[in-house]
């Protein structure tokens, strides 16, 4: 009898210990769950804030004014940049009549020197047409380079000389905080003949300034790394398109990217090539 009471008491004490242990485990588990939920909530809020900041930190383009700087290419009679004649063509389009009036000889050219910042398009036909066209970048373009670009010896009858400078007016987008100038980069893609080219540069390398011509410290100088622009500031960004020399009717995609921020894409429909006009607003 006493033995049974002892066993019953032992069972009761054991059950109580187990019950207390379960309560302690539940309490610890509850604390862990609450702590984890709080951390996840904080992390979610932080991530949400980061995404909002990233999406709101961007640049907007107000204008794209074509400056089209002076640019030239010298066409030579012979390969090796020599011969009885040579002619310098400045920026512009030269059909066969203008080609001859400039001093060139029809179907008699074999090399060309293209000034830095320019590109040229040679044509076999008289009016920017014919059996072939050759797109050539800046540099000394000898006969092998002309042939590699799709051209041919002694078959040039018209030519276009392209050198595009564009002045972009930009500002930080609504909701943007301070942006370091070296974090802003622009790029543009285009099709030249059968290949796709692009130009890209950081705005510090572009030689950018505030709209009044000063840097952020009010000094007559280009931006330097470490400067900040803020919402409400307007800046001017010179862009030299060495590879993307658009033609009428072209559609170009211009991107402005802010590191750790958002990117802007501006579609340009090329409806004119007149110096001083705005690509975005002038018809």
C-alpha positions, 0 to 999 in steps of 0.5 A: 500500500505504502509502495503504491502511494510512493509510486503515485507521488513520484508520478505526480512530481514527474508530471509536474516537472514535465509540465513546468519544462513545457511551460519554460520551452514554450516561453523560450520559443515565444521569445524567439518567435517574437524576436524573429518577427521584430527583426523581420519587420525591421529588415522589411522596413529597411529593405522597403526604404532602400528600394524607395530611395533607389527608385527616387534617386534618379536624374531627369533630362530637360533638354538635348540641344544639338551643338554639332561641333566643327569636324572635318575629314581629309580625303586623298587620291591614293592609298597611304594619304597621298596623291595628286589631290586631297580635299577637306570636308567639314561636317555636312552631307556631300552628294556628288555635285557638292563632292566635286565642288569641294575639289574631290575627283569622282571614283578616284579616292583611296584613303581618308583621315578622319578628325577625332570626334568625327565619323564618316560615311562613304558611298559608291553612288552619287546621292548617298546610295549605290552598291555599297556604303562604308562607315569609318571612325576617327583616325587614319583610314587607309585602303585596307580599313576602307575595304574592311568597312565595306568600301572599295578602291576608286569608287567613292562618289558621295560622302557624309561627315558626322560629328555630334555634340549634344548639350544635355540639361539635367536635374535630380528627379523629384524625391532624390537626395544629394547625388555625387556627381561621379555616380552619374553616367550617360550612354547612348546606343545606335546602329551604324550600318550592320553593327550596333555602336554606343557612346558612354561617359561619366559626367565628370569626364564629360566636363559638366557644370551647373547651369550658370557655368560654375561648379557646386562651390561657385568656382568657374570650373568643371565638376570634380569627384566628391561634389554633390548636386541636390534636388532643384539643381540644374546641370549641363552635361556636354555629350560627344557622340563619336560612334553614334552619328544619327541620321534623319529618322533614326530612333536612339535610346539615351540612358542616364544611370545613377549608381545605387539609384535608378536609370532613366531612358529617353527615346530620341526620334531624330526629326532634324539635324539643325544646330541649336535645336532641341532633340526633345521639343523642336519639331 
